[in-house]
Amino acid sequence: MSFNFRFLITYIIKDFLFFFSFLLANPILKGLILFTI
């Protein structure tokens, strides 16, 4: 149970870091996303 939870946490962190770096690399897309939200 704890192993699956740890795996889920690491997966979420990796996905978040990838998405954050993607937004930093694309300021225009970041502006569009912030505008829609």
C-alpha positions, 0 to 999 in steps of 0.5 A: 500500500505504501509502495503504491502511494509512494509511486503515485506521489513520485509520478505526480511530482514528475508530471508536475515538473514536466508540465511546469517546465513546459509552461516555462518554455512556452510563455504564450501557451502559459498566458493562454492557459492562465487566461482560460482559467 
